[in-house]
Amino acid sequence: RDAASAATGAAPPASASYIGGNGSGATGGFLQGIKICDTHAFYTGTDTGSKTLIAGVSWRKTYICSFLMTTGTTGATLTLFKGTDADCATSGAAIGPPYALLVNDKVGIASSFWNGFVTATNADYVCINSSAAVQHTAEIWYTIQ
């Protein structure tokens, strides 16, 4: 076993080798390891405003691979928000565009790997924000690193 090997589920060793790719930054970009989203959260409600999907973790950012947002018998505008506390009540701001969904509509993206959708600040919560008190659902697949 070489110095970069570890058992499945173990913390990665300091000299771990990753499958990576060229990410953003400087001239030509920086090498980045692939982030795998292995955690899922969901929310179903009939309220207006923001509700917590993912609680923030100190010194960590939330990387989102996939999400799905749906409406029921009435349309609404749904947006993913970030904030510094539960329900993104403090410093709440959109981390994606607002989606104006019709009756029984849905919108989302799907990927097993992180695709650039991330909270900009460590410890931020991720919330679903609804423009109206109507039936809506949000699902999200993510990792916190």
C-alpha positions as CSV (number, residue, x, y, z in Angstrom):
1,R,0.0,0.0,0.0
2,D,1.4,3.4,-1.0
3,A,1.3,6.6,1.1
4,A,-1.7,7.9,-0.9
5,S,-4.0,4.9,-0.2
6,A,-6.7,4.7,2.5
7,A,-9.6,2.4,3.3
8,T,-13.1,3.3,2.0
9,G,-14.7,5.8,4.3
10,A,-11.5,6.9,5.9
11,A,-10.3,10.5,5.9
12,P,-8.1,11.1,2.9
13,P,-4.3,11.0,3.7
14,A,-2.4,14.2,3.2
15,S,-0.7,12.7,0.1
16,A,-3.9,11.4,-1.5
17,S,-4.2,11.4,-5.3
18,Y,-7.5,12.6,-6.7
19,I,-9.2,12.4,-10.1
20,G,-9.3,16.1,-11.0
21,G,-9.8,18.6,-13.7
22,N,-8.8,22.2,-14.6
23,G,-11.0,24.6,-12.7
24,S,-11.3,28.4,-12.7
25,G,-8.6,30.7,-11.5
26,A,-5.5,32.6,-12.5
27,T,-4.3,32.1,-16.1
28,G,-5.1,28.6,-17.2
29,G,-7.0,27.6,-14.0
30,F,-6.1,25.5,-11.0
31,L,-6.3,21.7,-10.6
32,Q,-9.4,20.7,-8.6
33,G,-10.4,17.4,-7.2
34,I,-13.9,16.1,-8.2
35,K,-16.5,16.8,-5.5
36,I,-19.1,14.0,-5.1
37,C,-22.5,14.9,-3.7
38,D,-23.5,12.1,-1.4
39,T,-26.1,13.9,0.8
40,H,-29.8,14.6,0.2
41,A,-32.3,17.0,1.8
42,F,-35.9,17.9,1.0
43,Y,-38.6,20.3,2.1
44,T,-42.4,20.2,1.4
45,G,-44.6,23.1,2.5
46,T,-47.4,25.5,1.8
47,D,-45.7,28.7,3.2
48,T,-44.2,31.9,1.8
49,G,-40.6,33.1,2.4
50,S,-37.5,31.0,3.1
51,K,-37.3,27.6,4.9
52,T,-34.1,25.7,5.7
53,L,-33.0,22.9,3.4
54,I,-29.4,22.6,4.7
55,A,-27.9,23.9,8.0
56,G,-24.6,25.7,7.7
57,V,-21.4,24.0,9.0
58,S,-18.6,26.2,10.5
59,W,-15.6,26.6,8.2
60,R,-17.3,24.7,5.4
61,K,-19.1,25.6,2.2
62,T,-22.0,23.7,0.7
63,Y,-21.5,22.4,-2.9
64,I,-24.7,21.6,-4.7
65,C,-24.7,19.0,-7.5
66,S,-28.5,18.7,-8.2
67,F,-31.8,20.2,-7.2
68,L,-35.4,19.8,-8.1
69,M,-38.2,22.3,-7.2
70,T,-41.9,21.7,-7.9
71,T,-45.2,23.4,-7.4
72,G,-48.7,22.0,-6.8
73,T,-52.1,23.2,-7.9
74,T,-51.0,26.9,-7.8
75,G,-47.9,28.4,-9.4
76,A,-45.2,30.3,-7.5
77,T,-41.7,31.7,-7.9
78,L,-39.1,29.4,-6.2
79,T,-35.5,30.4,-5.5
80,L,-32.6,28.8,-3.7
81,F,-31.3,31.2,-1.0
82,K,-28.3,31.3,1.3
83,G,-28.1,33.0,4.7
84,T,-26.3,32.9,8.0
85,D,-29.0,31.3,10.1
86,A,-32.1,29.1,10.1
87,D,-34.6,29.9,7.3
88,C,-31.9,32.3,5.8
89,A,-33.5,35.1,8.0
90,T,-30.2,37.0,8.3
91,S,-28.3,38.1,5.2
92,G,-30.6,36.0,3.0
93,A,-29.7,36.3,-0.7
94,A,-30.4,34.2,-3.9
95,I,-27.7,31.7,-4.9
96,G,-29.5,31.0,-8.2
97,P,-32.1,32.7,-10.4
98,P,-35.8,32.9,-9.4
99,Y,-37.8,30.3,-11.3
100,A,-41.4,31.3,-12.1
101,L,-43.2,28.0,-12.1
102,L,-46.7,27.3,-13.4
103,V,-49.3,24.9,-11.9
104,N,-47.8,21.4,-11.3
105,D,-44.5,22.6,-12.8
106,K,-40.9,21.6,-12.0
107,V,-37.3,22.8,-12.6
108,G,-34.0,21.4,-11.7
109,I,-30.5,20.2,-12.6
110,A,-29.0,16.7,-12.2
111,S,-25.4,15.7,-11.8
112,S,-23.5,13.3,-9.6
113,F,-20.6,15.7,-9.4
114,W,-20.3,19.3,-8.3
115,N,-20.9,21.7,-11.2
116,G,-20.1,25.1,-9.7
117,F,-23.2,25.8,-7.6
118,V,-21.9,26.7,-4.2
119,T,-22.5,29.0,-1.2
120,A,-20.0,31.8,-1.3
121,T,-19.4,31.9,2.4
122,N,-18.5,29.3,5.0
123,A,-21.3,28.2,7.4
124,D,-24.1,29.5,5.2
125,Y,-27.5,27.8,5.3
126,V,-29.3,26.8,2.1
127,C,-33.0,27.5,1.9
128,I,-35.9,27.3,-0.5
129,N,-37.8,30.6,-0.9
130,S,-41.4,30.7,-2.2
131,S,-43.1,33.8,-3.4
132,A,-46.5,32.6,-2.3
133,A,-48.1,30.4,0.4
134,V,-48.8,27.5,-2.0
135,Q,-47.8,23.8,-2.2
136,H,-44.1,23.5,-3.2
137,T,-41.3,21.0,-2.8
138,A,-37.6,21.2,-3.0
139,E,-35.0,18.4,-3.1
140,I,-31.3,19.0,-3.1
141,W,-28.2,16.7,-3.4
142,Y,-25.0,18.2,-2.0
143,T,-21.7,17.9,-0.1
144,I,-20.2,20.0,2.6
145,Q,-16.5,20.6,2.5
